[in-house]
Amino acid sequence: MTHYPVSPVNRGNARKMRKQMTDAELKLWNEIRAHRLMGLAFRRQMPIAGYIVDFACPYKKLIVELDGSQHASPEVSASDTARTVRLEALGWTILRFWNDDVIRDIDNVCQHIVIAAGLAGAEVPEPAREAVP
């Protein structure tokens, strides 16, 4: 995984954001954390290229962003577009979901993530088991 320099300010902001998750972020995190979604390893509030993304799977270079109603305004939408262009230029794939979609239809959101990760139709990996002597 490529490491990007992270300013102390961004690192601090990411830590704060991890402690103050929205309801939608918490709901999605509970579905994808600890390799629960098809074995994908996600990080939350991860700094990348000067931005803090909601969720990132570095192995698949996949970013999941959750947007509230403020993202419908033209100013924020333009900022989101610039951010997406920058991250895509670095090889990341960005998925955006409305908070309401996560709250009301988490299964469909997870299905889209699996498809974008290229794992549709794949077997669900079994958890590692320790050998019993």
C-alpha positions as CSV (number, residue, x, y, z in Angstrom):
1,M,0.0,0.0,0.0
2,T,1.2,3.5,-0.9
3,H,1.7,5.7,2.1
4,Y,0.9,9.4,1.8
5,P,2.3,12.0,4.1
6,V,-0.3,13.1,6.6
7,S,-0.2,16.4,8.4
8,P,-0.6,16.4,12.2
9,V,-3.7,18.5,11.8
10,N,-5.3,15.9,9.4
11,R,-4.3,13.0,11.6
12,G,-5.9,14.7,14.6
13,N,-9.0,15.5,12.7
14,A,-9.3,11.9,11.6
15,R,-9.0,10.7,15.2
16,K,-11.7,13.1,16.3
17,M,-14.0,12.0,13.4
18,R,-13.5,8.3,14.4
19,K,-14.9,9.1,17.9
20,Q,-17.9,11.1,16.5
21,M,-19.4,8.9,13.9
22,T,-22.8,9.7,12.4
23,D,-25.6,7.1,12.7
24,A,-25.1,6.1,9.1
25,E,-21.3,5.7,9.5
26,L,-21.8,3.6,12.6
27,K,-24.3,1.3,10.9
28,L,-22.0,0.8,7.9
29,W,-18.9,0.3,10.1
30,N,-20.7,-2.4,12.0
31,E,-21.2,-4.3,8.7
32,I,-17.7,-3.8,7.2
33,R,-15.3,-3.8,10.2
34,A,-13.1,-6.7,11.1
35,H,-13.3,-8.3,7.6
36,R,-17.0,-8.9,8.0
37,L,-17.8,-8.0,4.4
38,M,-16.4,-10.8,2.2
39,G,-13.1,-10.6,4.0
40,L,-12.4,-7.0,2.9
41,A,-10.3,-4.9,5.4
42,F,-11.6,-1.4,5.8
43,R,-10.3,1.5,7.7
44,R,-12.5,4.4,8.9
45,Q,-11.7,8.1,8.6
46,M,-8.5,7.4,6.8
47,P,-6.3,10.3,5.6
48,I,-5.5,10.0,1.9
49,A,-3.8,12.8,-0.2
50,G,-4.8,15.6,2.1
51,Y,-8.4,14.4,2.5
52,I,-10.1,12.3,5.2
53,V,-12.2,9.6,3.6
54,D,-15.1,7.9,5.5
55,F,-14.0,4.3,4.8
56,A,-11.2,2.9,2.7
57,C,-10.1,-0.6,1.7
58,P,-6.5,-0.1,0.8
59,Y,-6.0,-3.6,-0.7
60,K,-8.8,-3.0,-3.3
61,K,-8.1,0.8,-3.5
62,L,-11.8,1.4,-2.7
63,I,-13.2,4.4,-0.9
64,V,-16.8,4.5,0.5
65,E,-18.1,8.0,1.2
66,L,-21.4,8.6,3.1
67,D,-23.1,11.9,2.3
68,G,-25.7,13.8,4.2
69,S,-28.1,16.4,2.8
70,Q,-25.4,19.2,2.9
71,H,-23.7,17.4,-0.1
72,A,-26.7,18.3,-2.3
73,S,-25.7,22.0,-2.4
74,P,-23.8,23.1,-5.5
75,E,-20.8,24.3,-3.5
76,V,-20.3,21.1,-1.6
77,S,-21.0,19.0,-4.7
78,A,-18.3,20.9,-6.6
79,S,-15.9,20.2,-3.8
80,D,-16.8,16.5,-3.8
81,T,-16.2,16.3,-7.5
82,A,-12.7,17.9,-7.2
83,R,-11.9,15.5,-4.4
84,T,-13.2,12.5,-6.4
85,V,-11.0,13.5,-9.4
86,R,-7.9,13.8,-7.2
87,L,-8.5,10.4,-5.5
88,E,-9.3,8.7,-8.8
89,A,-6.1,10.1,-10.3
90,L,-4.3,8.2,-7.5
91,G,-6.0,5.0,-8.6
92,W,-8.8,4.9,-6.0
93,T,-12.4,3.9,-6.8
94,I,-14.9,6.1,-5.0
95,L,-18.4,4.9,-4.0
96,R,-20.9,7.5,-2.7
97,F,-24.0,6.7,-0.7
98,W,-26.6,8.9,0.9
99,N,-26.9,8.5,4.7
100,D,-30.5,7.7,4.2
101,D,-29.7,4.8,1.9
102,V,-27.4,3.3,4.5
103,I,-30.0,3.6,7.3
104,R,-32.8,2.2,5.2
105,D,-31.1,-0.4,3.0
106,I,-27.8,-1.5,4.4
107,D,-27.9,-4.8,2.5
108,N,-28.1,-3.1,-0.9
109,V,-25.2,-0.7,0.1
110,C,-23.1,-3.7,1.1
111,Q,-23.9,-5.5,-2.1
112,H,-22.8,-2.5,-4.2
113,I,-19.5,-2.4,-2.2
114,V,-18.9,-6.2,-2.9
115,I,-19.6,-5.7,-6.6
116,A,-17.2,-2.7,-6.8
117,A,-14.6,-4.7,-5.0
118,G,-14.9,-7.4,-7.7
119,L,-16.1,-10.0,-5.3
120,A,-19.6,-10.6,-6.6
121,G,-20.4,-14.3,-6.7
122,A,-17.2,-15.1,-4.7
123,E,-17.3,-17.6,-1.8
124,V,-17.4,-16.0,1.7
125,P,-14.0,-16.6,3.3
126,E,-14.1,-18.7,6.4
127,P,-12.5,-17.2,9.5
128,A,-9.1,-18.5,10.4
129,R,-9.1,-21.4,12.8
130,E,-6.4,-22.3,15.3
131,A,-5.2,-25.8,15.3
132,V,-6.2,-27.7,18.3
133,P,-3.5,-30.0,19.7
